[in-house]
């Protein structure tokens, strides 16, 4: 089994590889942050309700712990403004999407 390398032309994009790249680089990290975000609160007195096999669990995170952070690994080729050569369609687009999703989640989660 071989994986396609970075595409150098639009004609060489393979749908399966595009979908796998998006699944790994954007869907996976986004869904992980979604699942963990209720447990990351470090301030406030909100109760967090988690549905666990039909049971409701109230979780109150400690307020005396350091702030939590999310770190996603991206790449320079994910920069839209730094794209001087083109190519690498699936990888570039998936990393660019990760950068945007990370920025967007940061705005919501800092509230």
C-alpha positions as CSV (number, residue, x, y, z in Angstrom):
1,X,0.0,0.0,0.0
2,X,1.4,3.3,-1.0
3,X,0.2,6.7,0.0
4,X,0.1,9.5,-2.5
5,X,2.8,12.1,-2.0
6,X,2.2,15.8,-2.0
7,X,0.2,16.7,-5.1
8,X,2.0,18.9,-7.5
9,X,-1.0,19.5,-9.7
10,X,-4.8,19.8,-9.4
11,X,-5.2,16.8,-11.7
12,X,-3.3,14.5,-9.3
13,X,-5.6,15.0,-6.3
14,X,-7.2,11.7,-5.1
15,X,-10.5,11.9,-3.3
16,X,-9.6,9.2,-0.8
17,X,-6.4,10.9,0.1
18,X,-8.1,14.2,0.5
19,X,-10.7,12.7,2.8
20,X,-8.1,11.0,4.9
21,X,-6.0,14.1,5.2
22,X,-9.0,16.1,6.3
23,X,-10.0,13.4,8.8
24,X,-6.6,13.3,10.4
25,X,-5.7,17.0,10.3
26,X,-9.0,18.7,11.0
27,X,-11.9,16.4,11.9
28,X,-10.0,14.4,14.6
29,X,-8.5,17.4,16.4
30,X,-11.8,19.3,16.3
31,X,-13.9,16.4,17.7
32,X,-11.3,15.8,20.4
33,X,-11.4,19.4,21.6
34,X,-15.2,19.3,21.5
35,X,-15.3,16.3,23.7
36,X,-12.7,17.6,26.2
37,X,-13.7,21.3,26.3
38,X,-16.3,20.9,29.1
39,X,-13.6,19.5,31.3
40,X,-11.1,22.3,30.6
41,X,-12.8,25.1,32.4
42,X,-10.6,26.6,35.1
43,X,-12.7,29.4,36.3
44,X,-16.3,30.0,37.2
45,X,-18.8,27.9,39.2
46,X,-20.6,26.1,36.4
47,X,-21.5,22.5,36.7
48,X,-20.6,20.4,33.7
49,X,-23.1,17.8,32.8
50,X,-21.9,14.8,30.8
51,X,-24.1,12.2,29.3
52,X,-22.5,8.8,30.1
53,X,-24.7,5.9,28.8
54,X,-27.8,7.7,29.6
55,X,-26.7,8.9,33.1
56,X,-26.2,12.5,33.9
57,X,-23.0,13.3,35.8
58,X,-22.3,16.7,37.3
59,X,-18.6,17.6,37.2
60,X,-17.3,20.7,39.0
61,X,-13.7,21.4,37.9
62,X,-11.3,22.8,40.5
63,X,-10.9,26.6,40.4
64,X,-7.4,26.6,41.8
65,X,-5.6,24.8,38.9
66,X,-3.6,26.6,36.2
67,X,-5.3,27.5,32.9
68,X,-5.7,24.7,30.4
69,X,-4.5,25.0,26.8
70,X,-5.1,23.4,23.5
71,X,-2.1,22.8,21.2
72,X,-2.5,21.6,17.7
73,X,0.4,20.8,15.5
74,X,0.3,22.6,12.2
75,X,2.8,23.4,9.5
76,X,4.0,26.5,7.6
77,X,2.5,25.2,4.4
78,X,-0.9,25.7,6.1
79,X,-0.3,29.5,5.9
80,X,-2.4,31.1,3.1
81,X,-0.2,34.2,3.0
82,X,3.0,32.1,2.8
83,X,1.9,30.0,-0.1
84,X,4.3,31.1,-2.9
85,X,4.7,27.8,-4.8
86,X,1.3,26.1,-4.8
87,X,1.0,22.3,-4.8
88,X,0.6,20.1,-1.8
89,X,-3.2,20.6,-2.2
90,X,-4.6,18.2,0.4
91,X,-1.9,18.8,3.1
92,X,-2.0,22.6,2.7
93,X,-5.8,22.8,2.8
94,X,-6.1,20.4,5.8
95,X,-3.4,22.4,7.8
96,X,-5.0,25.7,6.8
97,X,-8.4,24.4,8.0
98,X,-6.7,23.3,11.3
99,X,-5.3,26.8,11.8
100,X,-8.7,28.4,11.3
101,X,-10.5,25.9,13.5
102,X,-7.9,26.4,16.3
103,X,-8.3,30.2,16.1
104,X,-12.1,29.9,16.0
105,X,-12.2,27.5,19.0
106,X,-9.8,29.8,20.9
107,X,-12.3,32.7,20.6
108,X,-15.1,30.6,22.0
109,X,-13.2,28.8,24.7
110,X,-11.6,32.0,26.2
111,X,-15.1,33.4,27.0
